[in-house]
Amino acid sequence: MTKTLNKAQILYLANDKILGMTTQRLALDEMLSMLREDDTVVVARFFRLGRNRDHLINLVNEFSKRKVHFKALDVGIDTTTPAGKLILSIFASLAEFDRETILEKTRAGQLLAKAKGKHIGRPIGINQQNYEKVKKALEKHMSVSEIVTLTGISISSVKRYKKRIECK
């Protein structure tokens, strides 16, 4: 791999060593901050640039917006050529199609669950014990943040209970 990169006349070499699915990569972030228009990002292996397909497509789209060229030596992608631009466009279209398909399946699953009488989302109703705590605290003219600190009830629940109490 080093020989391949040396042949490509690399001026800056970024090398990250991380584990997991994080998209925060110090060397990559440093390289991104150094990029200028008409620079070329060269990678030895296309799928090693991003942590996953979506991250990879986002990075390549960012390069395009910033007018930075991109080359992947292992698959022969080169955005300075019409063929390279075509291949990246196809990849981006496939990624968008995949995202849309996942959303469509998710919506269909939610509708099916709803048709079967399953509730989706936060449980309906209130926690009566927490509701009473909030009610007593509000009667003592405590603020929302004070109630959250005192009771440990989430801020969204306190605000929801407060709204319910004020409507009565």
C-alpha positions as CSV (number, residue, x, y, z in Angstrom):
1,M,0.0,0.0,0.0
2,T,2.8,2.5,0.8
3,K,4.4,1.9,-2.6
4,T,1.0,2.6,-4.2
5,L,0.7,5.8,-2.3
6,N,4.3,6.8,-3.1
7,K,3.6,6.4,-6.8
8,A,0.7,8.8,-6.4
9,Q,3.0,11.6,-5.2
10,I,1.4,12.2,-1.8
11,L,2.2,15.5,0.0
12,Y,0.3,14.8,3.2
13,L,-0.4,11.4,4.7
14,A,-3.3,11.0,7.2
15,N,-3.4,7.7,9.1
16,D,-6.1,7.1,11.8
17,K,-6.1,4.1,14.1
18,I,-9.5,3.8,15.8
19,L,-12.1,1.2,16.6
20,G,-15.8,1.1,16.4
21,M,-18.3,3.1,14.4
22,T,-17.2,6.6,15.4
23,T,-17.0,9.2,12.6
24,Q,-14.6,11.4,14.6
25,R,-11.2,10.7,13.3
26,L,-8.4,13.2,14.3
27,A,-6.1,12.7,11.2
28,L,-9.1,12.8,8.8
29,D,-10.5,15.9,10.5
30,E,-7.0,17.5,10.3
31,M,-6.8,16.7,6.6
32,L,-10.3,18.0,5.9
33,S,-9.3,21.3,7.6
34,M,-6.2,21.6,5.4
35,L,-8.0,21.0,2.0
36,R,-8.2,23.8,-0.5
37,E,-10.0,24.0,-3.8
38,D,-8.3,21.8,-6.5
39,D,-6.5,19.7,-4.0
40,T,-6.8,15.9,-4.5
41,V,-7.6,13.4,-1.8
42,V,-6.0,10.0,-2.6
43,V,-6.9,6.8,-0.7
44,A,-5.3,3.4,-1.2
45,R,-8.6,1.7,-0.4
46,F,-11.9,3.3,-1.2
47,F,-14.0,1.8,1.7
48,R,-11.3,2.7,4.3
49,L,-11.9,6.5,4.0
50,G,-15.3,6.4,5.7
51,R,-16.4,4.4,8.7
52,N,-19.5,3.2,6.8
53,R,-21.1,3.7,3.4
54,D,-23.1,6.8,4.4
55,H,-20.1,8.5,6.0
56,L,-18.1,7.7,2.9
57,I,-20.7,9.2,0.6
58,N,-21.0,12.3,2.8
59,L,-17.2,12.8,2.7
60,V,-17.1,12.4,-1.1
61,N,-20.0,14.8,-1.4
62,E,-18.2,17.3,0.8
63,F,-15.1,17.0,-1.5
64,S,-17.3,17.8,-4.4
65,K,-18.9,20.9,-2.8
66,R,-15.5,22.2,-1.8
67,K,-14.2,21.5,-5.4
68,V,-11.7,18.9,-4.1
69,H,-10.8,16.0,-6.3
70,F,-10.9,12.4,-5.1
71,K,-9.0,9.3,-6.2
72,A,-9.4,5.8,-4.9
73,L,-6.4,3.7,-6.1
74,D,-7.9,0.3,-5.5
75,V,-11.1,0.8,-7.6
76,G,-9.7,3.3,-10.0
77,I,-12.1,6.1,-9.1
78,D,-10.8,9.5,-10.1
79,T,-13.2,12.5,-10.0
80,T,-11.0,14.5,-12.4
81,T,-12.3,12.2,-15.1
82,P,-15.9,11.9,-16.5
83,A,-15.9,8.1,-15.7
84,G,-14.9,8.8,-12.1
85,K,-17.7,11.3,-11.6
86,L,-20.2,8.9,-13.1
87,I,-19.1,6.1,-10.7
88,L,-19.4,8.4,-7.7
89,S,-22.8,9.5,-8.9
90,I,-24.0,5.9,-9.2
91,F,-22.7,5.2,-5.7
92,A,-24.5,8.3,-4.3
93,S,-27.7,7.2,-6.1
94,L,-27.5,3.7,-4.7
95,A,-26.9,5.0,-1.2
96,E,-29.9,7.3,-1.5
97,F,-32.0,4.5,-2.8
98,D,-30.9,2.3,0.1
99,R,-31.9,5.0,2.6
100,E,-35.3,5.6,1.0
101,T,-35.9,1.8,1.0
102,I,-35.1,1.6,4.7
103,L,-37.4,4.5,5.5
104,E,-40.2,2.9,3.4
105,K,-39.8,-0.4,5.2
106,T,-39.8,1.4,8.6
107,R,-43.0,3.3,7.7
108,A,-44.7,0.0,6.5
109,G,-43.7,-1.7,9.8
110,Q,-45.1,1.2,11.8
111,L,-48.4,1.2,9.9
112,L,-48.7,-2.6,10.3
113,A,-48.0,-2.4,14.1
114,K,-50.6,0.4,14.4
115,A,-53.2,-1.7,12.5
116,K,-52.6,-4.5,14.9
117,G,-53.3,-2.1,17.8
118,K,-49.7,-1.7,19.0
119,H,-48.7,1.6,20.4
120,I,-45.6,3.2,18.9
121,G,-43.7,5.9,20.8
122,R,-43.8,7.1,24.4
123,P,-46.2,5.2,26.7
124,I,-49.6,6.8,26.8
125,G,-50.6,8.3,30.2
126,I,-48.8,9.7,33.1
127,N,-46.8,8.4,36.0
128,Q,-49.3,9.4,38.8
129,Q,-46.6,9.4,41.5
130,N,-44.3,11.8,39.5
131,Y,-47.3,13.9,38.5
132,E,-48.2,14.5,42.2
133,K,-44.6,15.4,43.0
134,V,-44.6,18.0,40.2
135,K,-48.0,19.3,41.3
136,K,-46.9,19.8,44.9
137,A,-43.6,21.5,43.8
138,L,-45.5,23.9,41.5
139,E,-47.8,24.8,44.4
140,K,-44.7,25.8,46.2
141,H,-43.8,28.0,43.2
142,M,-40.7,26.1,42.3
143,S,-39.2,26.5,38.8
144,V,-39.0,23.7,36.3
145,S,-35.2,23.3,36.8
146,E,-35.6,23.2,40.5
147,I,-38.2,20.5,40.2
148,V,-36.0,18.5,37.9
149,T,-33.0,18.8,40.3
150,L,-35.1,17.9,43.4
151,T,-37.1,15.0,41.9
152,G,-34.9,13.5,39.2
153,I,-37.9,13.6,36.8
154,S,-36.9,14.5,33.3
155,I,-37.3,18.1,32.2
156,S,-39.7,17.0,29.3
157,S,-41.9,15.2,31.8
158,V,-42.0,18.1,34.3
159,K,-42.9,20.5,31.5
160,R,-45.6,18.1,30.2
161,Y,-47.1,17.7,33.7
162,K,-46.9,21.4,34.3
163,K,-48.8,22.1,31.1
164,R,-51.4,19.5,32.1
165,I,-51.8,21.1,35.6
166,E,-52.1,24.7,34.1
167,C,-54.8,23.6,31.7
168,K,-57.0,22.3,34.6
